[in-house]
Amino acid sequence: MRTHASLKSAGASSDDILKDILTMMFELNLSDNTKMIDIGCGQGELLSRIQEQKPSWHFTGCDYTNFKQKQDRGFDFFQYD
């Protein structure tokens, strides 16, 4: 199991960074009832991508923006500022 994580964003595309995050998360081998919150979720891309692979997990997104499409993605969302 990893004891630390490292993302090198210099020169990497957002898709590459997202793939690295997903790889690190799945290596943790979390249970089917895992709950995840993404603070500063933006459009909710990370939560949506993880939800495709782990539909039994419960997801919550939090951001200062209030995009309608977040509410249609199948995870809880709340706005803060």
C-alpha positions in Angstrom: 0.0 0.0 0.0 1.2 3.5 -0.8 2.3 5.6 2.1 2.3 8.8 0.1 1.0 10.1 -3.2 2.7 12.3 -5.7 1.2 13.9 -8.8 3.5 15.6 -11.2 1.4 18.1 -13.1 4.1 20.0 -14.9 3.6 19.3 -18.6 1.0 16.6 -18.0 -2.5 16.9 -19.5 -5.6 17.0 -17.2 -6.5 13.5 -18.6 -3.1 12.2 -17.5 -3.5 13.7 -14.0 -7.0 12.3 -13.7 -5.7 8.8 -14.8 -3.0 9.0 -12.1 -5.6 9.9 -9.4 -7.8 7.1 -10.4 -4.9 4.6 -10.4 -3.9 5.7 -6.9 -7.4 5.4 -5.6 -8.0 1.9 -7.0 -4.8 0.7 -5.5 -6.2 1.4 -2.1 -8.8 -1.4 -2.6 -11.5 0.4 -0.7 -14.8 -1.3 0.3 -18.0 -1.2 -1.8 -19.7 1.2 0.7 -17.0 3.8 0.4 -18.0 7.5 0.7 -16.1 10.1 -1.2 -16.2 13.9 -1.2 -14.5 16.1 -3.7 -14.1 19.6 -2.4 -13.6 22.0 -5.3 -15.1 19.5 -7.7 -15.6 22.0 -10.6 -17.8 20.2 -13.2 -17.5 16.9 -11.2 -15.3 15.1 -13.8 -13.3 13.2 -11.2 -16.4 12.0 -9.3 -18.1 11.0 -12.6 -15.1 9.0 -13.8 -14.8 7.2 -10.5 -18.6 6.6 -10.3 -18.3 4.8 -13.7 -16.0 2.3 -12.1 -17.4 2.2 -8.6 -21.2 2.6 -8.8 -21.8 1.3 -5.3 -19.8 4.1 -3.7 -21.5 7.3 -2.5 -20.2 10.5 -4.0 -20.6 14.2 -2.9 -19.2 17.2 -4.8 -18.7 20.6 -3.3 -17.8 23.8 -5.3 -18.5 27.5 -5.3 -20.1 27.3 -8.7 -23.6 25.9 -9.2 -23.7 24.0 -12.5 -27.0 22.4 -13.3 -25.3 19.4 -14.9 -23.7 18.4 -11.6 -27.1 17.6 -10.2 -27.8 15.3 -13.1 -24.7 13.2 -12.7 -25.9 10.9 -10.0 -24.0 12.3 -7.0 -24.9 14.7 -4.3 -23.7 18.3 -4.8 -23.7 21.4 -2.6 -22.5 24.9 -3.3 -20.4 26.9 -0.9 -18.6 30.3 -1.2 
